[in-house]
Amino acid sequence: MWINPYERLGLRCNPFTAEQIPGVTEDLWLDRGFSQPPQPRERILFQFIGEKGAGKTSHLLHWRKQTGGSYTYYPPGWGRWHIPPVEPITYWDEADRIPIPLLLAALAQASYQGATIVAGTHEDLSWVGRFVRLKVRTIRFHRLTLETILAWAEKRIQAVTLPEVKQVGLKLDRADIEPIVGNAGASWREVATYLHIWAAKIARVC
């Protein structure tokens, strides 16, 4: 009979398993100081800049839950060749993949309509926004700190703790985090991969 090894630690499963659906549920959301979205029709380009896995998509979707508006993901290749939608507030993910002529046309339309555009991007698109006379605000995802990672991990562990358990057998401290702070950069994916392996080793030993 198969026994879930994480139950011995007081957990339903590995706390650091990657979600299959983009975004973060409210119980796992970590406020890093910019959880409040802009309002529709602010005539602004609001861009999140960061490396892969830094949390750009999660922030776009978190804001969208509060404001509504369409969300469009731009894949690499030919799938990026379509004009971005423009609404009172609109979310564009991987916006740096949008071909420049289409990006200029869409942002010019946003400026004319006084719309709010929220973009997740790897590159700074402020020059395009200013060229069409949009206000521009930028949030950059910088290197993750030890304290931020600890707070994030604690939320993950609490979310999968079994109801009757008072104290779980998976305890994360600063010494466990320090090896990954320098290597993870701004990427939550790197952190999650490292901690997933860490938790699995502890469960296997138990």
Secondary structure, DSSP 8 states (H G I E B T S, - for coil): ----GGGGGTBSS-TT---SSSS--GGG----S--S---SS--EEEEEE--TTSSHHHHHHHHHHHH---EEE--SGGGG-S-----SEEEEESGGGS-HHHHHHHHHHHHHHT-EEEEEESS--HHHHHHTT-EEEEEE-----HHHHHHHHHHHHHHTB-TT-SS-S----HHHHHHHHHHHTT-HHHHHHHHHHHHHHHHHH-
